[in-house]
């Protein structure tokens, strides 16, 4: 496991962590880990992944738009003959 040091932690935040840790019968370190894990889990849950079919459905209206640039995709992206960025 890795270690993490937090410098310059505001006093109010430290007090909150201590109170929260006491309420949950954990150390401040363990409480901090639990809060980070909870934030990470909620972040992952709030970003639903789209299926390929959903992406295609969303893209359909754009397929009927007129072409504004006649250059090939490779010219727009700037790749050379070996497929490397120019």
N, C-alpha and C positions, 0 to 999 in steps of 0.2 A: 504494500500500500504506500501511496505517496503522502507526503506531509505538505501542509499549506500554512503559511504564516500570513496573517492579515495585519498590516501596519496602519496606524492612523484610524483605528476603529472609533467612531464617534461614541461618546459616553452614553448617550441615550440608547444607541443600538446595543451596546454591551449590557446595559441594564435590562433591556428587553430580552436579550438572549438568556441572561441569568434567570430572570423571572419565568420565562417560558421553559427553561431547562428544569427548574425546580417544580413547576406545575406538572411536568411530564416525567419526573423522577429520572432525569438524565443529567449527564455532565454537560457543560456548555459546549464542549467539542462535539459530543454526540448529538446534541440539539441542533447545532449548526449543520451537521451532516444531514440530519433528518429534514431540516428546512430546505436545504439545497436539493435533496432527492425529491421532495414533494414538488418544488418549483420545476424541476426537470421533467417529472412525470406529467404535470399539468401542461407544460409547454409542448410535449410530444403529443398529448391527447388533443390539444387545441388545433393541431394542424393535420386535418384528415388528408390522407393520400387519395389522389384521384386515380381511377382505373384508366386504362388506355381508351376504353370506349367513351368514358366521360370527357377525356381530353379531345377526342375526335369530334364529339358532339359540340363541344365548346368552339372548336376550330372551324366548323362548317360555315358559319356566316362569313368568315374571313376569306374562304376559298373563292367566293364570288366577287371579291373586290377586284378592281382593274389593276393590272400590273403597272406600276409607276416607274420601274427601273428595268431596262432590258438586259442588264449584265447578268452573267451566270452567278450562281451562288458562290462558286470558288473565287470569282473575281471580287465579290462583295466581302467575303471573309478574308481574303488576302492570303491564300495558301499557295505554295509553289508546287511544282510537279511531284515532289516527294511527300506532299501532304503536310508540310511544315509551315508555320506562320511566317509571313514575309517581314 
